[in-house]
Amino acid sequence: MYIKFKKCGHKEKTNVSFFVKIIGASLPAGGFYAWVTYLFAGTGLAMPICIAIATGGIAMLCFKDEIVAWIIEKGYQCEKCGSKDWQACE
């Protein structure tokens, strides 16, 4: 995924999606591992916690483009012109 700044036309590749994919893939595995090892045993909320962890990871994988756009939108600016007005492109 690339971002293109509207003011100057500068184009940069984003690496944030790589980290979102890693986190998104590890959360369902972590939820399953927590369930299998009884990490939350005795709390009475073990199953809902593990389901929430796994569902959060799946949601991150499904909405990774929106998450990357939100992360970049929060303060990422162009090195050349200083503009924060950009659009995502392939």
Number of C-alpha atoms within 10 A of each C-alpha: 13 12 19 18 20 14 14 14 13 14 16 15 12 14 11 16 18 12 12 19 16 13 16 23 17 16 22 21 15 15 21 16 14 20 17 11 9 13 13 15 12 8 9 9 10 15 16 10 16 24 16 14 20 22 16 18 23 19 13 19 19 13 12 19 16 13 16 19 17 11 13 17 14 9 10 13 15 21 9 11 12 12 15 16 14 21 13 18 11 7
